[in-house]
Amino acid sequence: MDVKTNATLDLGGKTVVITGASRGIGAETARRMAAAGARVVVNYHGSEAAANAVVKEIGDQAIAMRADVADPAAVKRLIEAVVTRFGSIDVLVNNAAIFEYNPFDGDDYEAWQNGWRRTFDLNVFAAANAAWLAMRAMRQSGGGKIINVASRAAWRGETEFADYGASKAALVNLTRSIARACAKDNIVASCVAPGFIETEMAKPELEAHREEILSQIPLRRVGSVGDVAGVILFLASPMADYLNGVTIDINGGSWFQ
């Protein structure tokens, strides 16, 4: 065994695609991957200025690519554009997600259905489609890694956003399915399940319930995007090559599965 190779976070020569990377966890993951030497594709949908700012900060190792990954045709164009430009995809990080309130006691049945549909289109189907497409390129180049960003909500029964929790649970199972089905092609899959993290998506909930949330966390702080991005970098690195099908909780001890 080459100890030096397997004890490094070096991603030199690797191409990494991160969906929803214009801000939050995705943006910090892009920075960490680039710092480790990777070429990084910063995917975004509506936040062009933010994505370009991330790319400018990183420099020549990053490029922004627009795609609404909830649209199967758009995610196909994205993956094909990456392969055309760089020749392969070594790591796919499925980070793009939506979080909206959709309680059981609402009165609008159509809104309830639309909420579930929007959530699963982006949180689940986009990840599954991107993985399927990326794996075609990975097989040609000898393998790769799929890293899915789930949530603590995958393990809980969520009372006000059941569609979000169910979608993240689906990501955990998708990870396990890829791990079992695709290891023969040297494609491995892993997952992270963050708790509350200081992001724009979590901001309304944190503003409304911060003290209650903190009371659930033994470390007594809300997580940072760096807390999550560091684990994703580890999973992408040679140090995690034998991890397959795992989900790593990143929640300060607020929930144990």
Stockholm file with secondary structure:
# STOCKHOLM 1.0

chainA/1-257         MDVKTNATLDLGGKTVVITGASRGIGAETARRMAAAGARVVVNYHGSEAAANAVVKEIGDQAIAMRADVADPAAVKRLIEAVVTRFGSIDVLVNNAAIFEYNPFDGDDYEAWQNGWRRTFDLNVFAAANAAWLAMRAMRQSGGGKIINVASRAAWRGETEFADYGASKAALVNLTRSIARACAKDNIVASCVAPGFIETEMAKPELEAHREEILSQIPLRRVGSVGDVAGVILFLASPMADYLNGVTIDINGGSWFQ
#=GR chainA/1-257 SS CCHHHHTCCCCTTCEEEETTCSSHHHHHHHHHHHHTTCEEEEEESSCHHHHHHHHHHHCTTEEEEECCTTSHHHHHHHHHHHHHHHSCCSEEEECCCCCCCCCTTCSCHHHHHHHHHHHHIIIIIHHHHHHHHHHHHHHHHTCEEEEEECCGGGTSCCSSCHHHHHHHHHHHHHHHHHHHHHGGGTEEEEEEEECSBSSTTTHHHHHHHHHHHHHTCTTCSCBCHHHHHHHHHHHHSGGGTTCCSCEEEESTTSCCC
#=GC SS_cons         CCHHHHTCCCCTTCEEEETTCSSHHHHHHHHHHHHTTCEEEEEESSCHHHHHHHHHHHCTTEEEEECCTTSHHHHHHHHHHHHHHHSCCSEEEECCCCCCCCCTTCSCHHHHHHHHHHHHIIIIIHHHHHHHHHHHHHHHHTCEEEEEECCGGGTSCCSSCHHHHHHHHHHHHHHHHHHHHHGGGTEEEEEEEECSBSSTTTHHHHHHHHHHHHHTCTTCSCBCHHHHHHHHHHHHSGGGTTCCSCEEEESTTSCCC
//
